[in-house]
Amino acid sequence: MRTPAIRSALPKAAALFLAAAVCAGCLTGPAAAQQTTQRFKASFLDVFDTYSEITVYAADEASAQTTLNKAHAELLAYHRLYDIYHTYEGLNNLKTVNDNAGEAPVAVDARLIDLVRFAKEMENRTGGRMNIAMGSVLSIWHAYRTAGVDDPANAALPPMADLAAASAHTDIDKVVVDEAAGTLYLADPDLLLDVGAVAKGYAVEQVAQQMIAEGVTNALLSIGGNVRAIGAHGDGTSWRVSVQNPDLTAADQTIATLDLRDLSLVTSGSYQRYYTVGGKTYHHIIDPDTLMPAEFVWAVSVVTVDSGIADALSTALFTLPIDRGRELLKAFPGTEALWVTLTGELVRSDGFTSLSGEEGAAP
């Protein structure tokens, strides 16, 4: 799910809970009596301001705990690096970079440089529909939305003049990456970075790749709704994942159920972060053309291998009419999408239906 920005962790200490359940179907036949693979799950609340959980298959609790603790620590590190609201002792993060806009390059962790490089690539591949240099515009919307949620009676829209002035400072070419020096520099003093449209998915993908490199073959990461499947269940059945109905009042809260293997699922929608002005709701996904909340669809779900691409692309598709979104999708082979129109109709890309099946197991 898209978030307008990355904020600080909720609890002061990590909230990591581990549960284990033997997977009865992991082995069959004579080997079943010697079954060693179990399913373990950890949940926590201190990364990307959202409820998250990771499920992993491992031979024993000790090895599962090691894997889960390491994944959680990595996600927390990414969370702090991408935070634009808070500083952390001994760490130069995105807030540090924004605070030094127009003044001096900032030495940063290589993981932050990698994210910015990836985001610049995705800005180019999406024709500017996903731009992390939009922070000056998004910060205005964030302030008005926060005020409107806190005081609904006095909720107001940002003046278009302010948004237009801020939009003059969204040139991603002004974001200077010096990989040799390990620095980031914002050449425009009024430019701000906001990586909320890509950071969570990118972090999830990096952690998944690290887990794979360390020998994890069966796991599911669900970080605030950004889902990344590593392999399948221990018994070989696919991970079964549901797509949220954007109509939160509907009796059926699932609009699609997918069987995932080594794939990511990310949804962007207008139904979670919004406020109301004059009886109309205004969500957080801003159309870079109008500088207003995009009004083409209710939600977009993207399925592809890379969670970072899925995250960025779901935002880009949300800010486009469906026909233009279909054209953009062609530039991403192996990627499928499900759109929910403003009237609740479902529109699928050509290969999306093949992701639904009956052989998967519950997550």
Secondary structure, DSSP 8 states (H G I E B T S, - for coil): ---SS----SSSS---EEEEEE-TTSS-GGGGGG---EEEEEEEEEETTEEEEEEEEESSHHHHHHHHHHHHHHHHHHHHHT-SS--BTTB--HHHHHHTTTT--EE--HHHHHHHHHHHHHHHHTTTSS-GGGHHHHHHHHHHHHHHHH-GGG-----HHHHHHHHTT--GGGEEEETTTTEEEESSTT-----TTTHHHHHHHHHHHHHHHTT--SEEEEETTEEEEES--TTS--EEEEEE-S-TTSS--EEEEEEESS-EEEEEESSSSEEEETTEEEES-B-TTTSSB--SEEEEEEEES-HHHHHHHHHHHHTS-HHHHHHHHTTSTT-EEEEEETTS-EEE-TTTGGG--SS-B--
